[in-house]
């Protein structure tokens, strides 16, 4: 077991024991790289579309006779060399999904969590108690945690009051534990986890 500092709701500090297999491994750089590449590829829409010579309008007849004009022979105005002609080798709708094994994804997630532990940029919060829609309450919470810069806050479930209160804070991103990605975890200066989020990651990642 590994011990991390716990910030309670009343502002006092305590200690929480976490699974060393989840929060204390040596980060695996290749697994992290492969997972981030796969997640970024999955975010691509893949809806780019161009028209080839069969899809553009016009070109139903030969533009001019074959010989005697002094110009190069042309069979259709839909040819690629013509203005408004078809596009050669243009993009078409496709999926950019990269296949990744589950064990690699789990290893990358454990590596991302352990990275923040090693760099002392992981903060464990007892719980989020936001009962009204008020941005100042979230700002005061972050001040109590003494975090600065780009911050990701992860909880098991996020209340509507918290989401509405936190969405206007530019440097704060938030996610539920089941949707937190390796890319999101690494793309922040400080990672804030609630005790429920810690238990979720331990339950999901401690068994293979």
Phi, psi and omega in degrees: 000153180234143183253136176233156178287138181243129176260117183277169184295332181275004178095347179282165183247145178221200182227140176232135178270130181236162180286121182292335178292336181262320187248004186228023180270167173280121184304134180265105188295320182292319178295320178296316180298312182298321181290318179295318177299317180295320180290321177293323178294323180292337179281348179285137182286322181068031182256007179298137185214133173235160181260130174274185186293342178278342185257338181284158181277159177089183175076027181282345181224163177292128187296325175203170187296161187294317188235161171092358181263344184083356180256168178292147180293140180225137180254340183199146176279358177270001178295152185301331183282353180269150173296131186070019176279180180290157179265132180268130176058032178284168180287150176225156182308133181205166176256135181260016185298132176250126181286135181220133180292150182297321180295326178291319178297317179294320178296320179294321180292318176297322179295320180294318178293318180293329178299316180291326178295314181296326181269006178056038179245017176255127179242129179255122181251141183299309178192169178254117180245081176246108186260347180223157181280098182205115184298327182300327180296320179289320177299318178295324178296316179293325178294322178294328178280349178060047178251151179215159181079190183295123186234139174245125180249126184238128177228164179295313176223136180256128180284157178297324179298318180292316182299316180291331181280331188261348189289343180267000180272114190295324186269004182247128170243151182218154183202152171280151188301325183288344181249000181288126182257164177298320179299315180295319183294320181279340183270039177213155178279322181231135177250124179248121178242137171278165179298327178292322177293321177299315179297323179296311180297322178295319181291324183278323189258348184281341180245136177242000000 
